Amino acid sequence: MRESALTGPGSVYWDTRVLGIFPSMSDGALFPKKFVDICAGIDPNKPLIPGRFIGLDVSEMGADRTVAAVMIDGRCVELRTWNRTRAMDTCKRVAEIAISHQVPFENVNYDAVGPVGGEITKCFGMLGFPANPVYSG
C-alpha cells in the first residue's frame, strides 16, 4: 500500500494515530498551520503557476452563492460572488470577468456536475465560450 501525503509521516493522521501527538490545529481550522507557514515563506514576486485562470463554482437560484475566483500567476486577485442568477446571466458575467482580467476563455474552469453545471455547459456552448468543465465526485 502506497503512503499518501494525507496519511504518511508528517501528516495529521500519522502524528495523531501513530505517534500519539495531539494535532496542531483545531477541528474548526480551515488550513493546517504548517500550510500557512509554508505559504508565508513563498516569494510574493515569483509566479507559482504561470498564467491567468478563473475557477467557477455555480449555484442554483436559492440562497447558495456562485463564486468566481480569478487567479493570476497562481495567486487569487479577485473573488466575486453572486446568487439568484440564471445560467445564461452567470455565463455572461463570467465572460465579462474574463475580459476585464485578460483571462483566455479556455482558462475558465467550472463545476459541471449536476443540473446546474449542465445548464452552464449549454450556455457556454451557445455563447461560443470554450470553458473547461470539471467533473468531480
C-alpha positions as CSV (number, residue, x, y, z in Angstrom):
1,M,0.0,0.0,0.0
2,R,1.4,3.4,-1.0
3,E,1.6,6.1,1.6
4,S,-0.2,9.4,0.9
5,A,0.7,12.9,2.0
6,L,-2.6,12.9,3.9
7,T,-1.8,9.7,5.9
8,G,2.0,9.3,5.7
9,P,4.7,10.5,8.1
10,G,4.3,14.2,8.9
11,S,0.5,14.2,8.3
12,V,-2.1,14.9,11.0
13,Y,-3.3,11.3,10.6
14,W,0.2,9.9,11.2
15,D,1.0,12.3,14.1
16,T,-2.2,11.6,16.0
17,R,-2.7,7.9,15.3
18,V,0.9,6.5,15.0
19,L,2.9,8.9,17.1
20,G,0.2,9.9,19.6
21,I,0.9,13.6,19.2
22,F,-2.1,16.0,19.6
23,P,-2.9,17.8,16.4
24,S,-1.5,21.2,15.9
25,M,-4.8,22.5,14.6
26,S,-8.4,22.7,15.9
27,D,-11.4,21.0,14.3
28,G,-12.6,24.4,13.1
29,A,-9.4,25.3,11.3
30,L,-9.6,25.7,7.5
31,F,-5.9,25.1,6.9
32,P,-3.2,23.3,8.9
33,K,-0.8,25.8,10.4
34,K,2.1,24.2,8.6
35,F,0.4,25.0,5.2
36,V,0.2,28.7,6.2
37,D,3.8,28.6,7.4
38,I,4.9,27.2,4.0
39,C,2.9,29.9,2.1
40,A,4.4,32.7,4.3
41,G,7.8,31.7,3.0
42,I,6.9,32.0,-0.7
43,D,8.4,34.8,-2.6
44,P,5.5,37.1,-3.5
45,N,7.1,38.2,-6.7
46,K,7.6,34.6,-8.1
47,P,4.8,33.2,-10.2
48,L,3.5,30.0,-8.7
49,I,1.5,28.8,-11.7
50,P,2.1,31.0,-14.7
51,G,-1.0,32.2,-16.4
52,R,-4.4,33.7,-15.9
53,F,-7.3,31.4,-14.8
54,I,-10.9,31.6,-13.4
55,G,-12.4,28.9,-11.2
56,L,-16.2,28.9,-11.1
57,D,-18.4,27.2,-8.6
58,V,-22.0,27.6,-9.7
59,S,-25.1,27.6,-7.5
60,E,-28.9,27.3,-8.1
61,M,-31.4,30.0,-7.6
62,G,-31.6,29.6,-3.8
63,A,-29.5,31.0,-1.0
64,D,-26.2,29.4,-2.2
65,R,-23.8,31.7,-4.0
66,T,-22.0,31.3,-7.2
67,V,-18.2,32.0,-6.8
68,A,-15.7,33.1,-9.4
69,A,-12.0,33.1,-8.3
70,V,-9.6,35.0,-10.6
71,M,-6.1,33.6,-10.4
72,I,-3.1,35.3,-11.9
73,D,0.3,33.5,-11.7
74,G,-1.2,31.2,-9.0
75,R,-2.5,34.0,-6.8
76,C,-6.1,34.9,-6.2
77,V,-6.5,38.5,-7.3
78,E,-10.3,38.7,-7.1
79,L,-13.1,36.7,-5.7
80,R,-16.6,37.6,-6.9
81,T,-19.8,36.1,-5.6
82,W,-23.5,36.4,-6.5
83,N,-26.7,34.5,-6.2
84,R,-30.2,34.1,-7.7
85,T,-28.8,34.3,-11.3
86,R,-29.9,32.2,-14.3
87,A,-27.3,30.2,-16.0
88,M,-27.0,32.4,-19.1
89,D,-26.6,35.5,-16.9
90,T,-23.9,33.7,-14.9
91,C,-22.0,32.8,-18.2
92,K,-22.2,36.4,-19.4
93,R,-20.9,37.7,-16.1
94,V,-18.0,35.2,-16.2
95,A,-17.2,36.4,-19.8
96,E,-17.1,40.0,-18.5
97,I,-14.8,39.0,-15.6
98,A,-12.5,37.1,-18.0
99,I,-12.3,40.0,-20.4
100,S,-11.6,42.5,-17.6
101,H,-8.7,40.4,-16.2
102,Q,-7.5,39.3,-19.7
103,V,-8.2,35.6,-18.9
104,P,-8.4,33.5,-22.0
105,F,-11.8,31.8,-22.2
106,E,-10.2,28.4,-22.4
107,N,-8.6,29.0,-19.0
108,V,-12.1,29.2,-17.3
109,N,-12.7,26.0,-15.3
110,Y,-16.2,25.4,-13.9
111,D,-18.1,22.9,-11.9
112,A,-20.1,21.0,-14.5
113,V,-21.7,18.4,-12.1
114,G,-25.4,18.2,-11.8
115,P,-28.3,20.0,-13.4
116,V,-26.8,23.5,-12.7
117,G,-23.4,22.5,-14.3
118,G,-25.3,21.1,-17.3
119,E,-27.1,24.4,-17.8
120,I,-23.8,26.3,-17.6
121,T,-22.2,23.9,-20.1
122,K,-25.1,24.6,-22.5
123,C,-24.9,28.4,-22.1
124,F,-21.1,28.5,-22.6
125,G,-21.6,26.5,-25.7
126,M,-24.3,28.8,-27.0
127,L,-22.0,31.8,-26.4
128,G,-19.1,30.0,-28.2
129,F,-17.1,30.2,-24.9
130,P,-14.6,27.3,-24.8
131,A,-14.5,27.0,-21.0
132,N,-13.4,23.7,-19.3
133,P,-16.0,21.6,-17.5
134,V,-14.7,20.0,-14.3
135,Y,-16.4,16.8,-13.2
136,S,-15.5,16.0,-9.6
137,G,-17.1,13.4,-7.3
